[in-house]
Amino acid sequence: CAGLLPDLPTVGILNYLRVKTDKEKDLKEKTNMANACKILETSYNKTRSTSHDIYYDETDNHFLATLSNNINLFFSNTDIKVNAEIDTVGMEGLSANLKTTILYTLKEGITNIIKHAKATAVDILFYNSDNTLLLEIADNGTGLSKKSTGKSMGLNSMKERVEKMGGRMEFATQQKGGTILKASFDNISR
């Protein structure tokens, strides 16, 4: 492959191959490229999963500290008032993939608030209720337009990731103003 592909990280190469595959006219070549994409994607996902397992295998407390640190870091240079409640009860033994999905959802949700919401206050709740893990992020900003919820790559990507882990994702504009994002995962103790 040296010289054939640009000098990119694995995910960049995978995306590059996907684009090239879509544009390929020759059916046999297109099939070969699609198969190469599948092999590369499987390899990438296995490596990523293993690295997440190693990273998050230390302790569940490490993950909860990472959540808190991310919240503080993201809002550190803003004037947004943040109230975050992270309940540690029932959080033992979450899979590395679930932890990664939760962190990604948290980061993307916060990024959207900072970039778009014009919010002055945010409430973040993360807790286990009857074996259902819940992450709620609510702001007092401008709210979501119907146009933005269907076309936003960030919102769609969040939803896909959560659903891939067997969860549900909801976005809504609150009556009092602002947006609430809810991600939930059932039967987390399996």
Buried (B, 14 or more C-beta within 10 A) or exposed (E): EEEEEEEEEEEEBBEBBBEBBEEBEEEEEBEEBBEBBEEBBEEBEEEBBEEBBEBBEEEBEEBBEBBEEBBEEBBEEBEBEBEBEBEEEBBEEBBBBBBBBBBBBBBBBBEBBBEBBBBEEBBBBBBBEEEBBBBBBBBBBBBBEEEBBEEBEBBEEBBEBBEEBEBEBEBBBBEEEBBBBBBBBEEBEE
